Amino acid sequence: MKPHTGMYIAGQWRPATTQDTTPVVNPADEQVIAHVPAGTAEDVAAAVRAARAALPGWRATPPA
């Protein structure tokens, strides 16, 4: 499995602001299957800014 060392924010991969990771657990057998970057408040703020910037375009997209 490819290790995840970055965060996908605003349409591109960027490094996390910390080296800390969070385990991803398979709920079927409770085995750790990966480790992903642990987001910081700075990462969350960047993701929220990106989501707010993308909202007008998504809102204008027709359902079809």
Residue pairs with C-beta under 8 A, 6 or more apart in sequence:
1 33
1 34
3 34
3 35
4 34
4 35
4 36
4 37
5 15
5 16
5 37
6 13
6 14
6 15
6 16
6 37
7 13
7 14
7 15
7 16
7 37
7 39
7 43
7 47
8 14
9 43
9 46
9 47
9 50
10 46
10 49
10 50
10 53
10 54
11 50
14 46
16 37
16 38
16 39
16 40
16 43
17 40
17 42
17 43
18 37
18 38
18 40
20 37
20 38
21 35
21 36
21 37
21 38
22 35
22 36
22 37
22 38
23 32
23 34
23 35
24 32
24 33
24 34
24 35
24 36
25 31
25 32
25 33
26 32
26 33
37 43
39 47
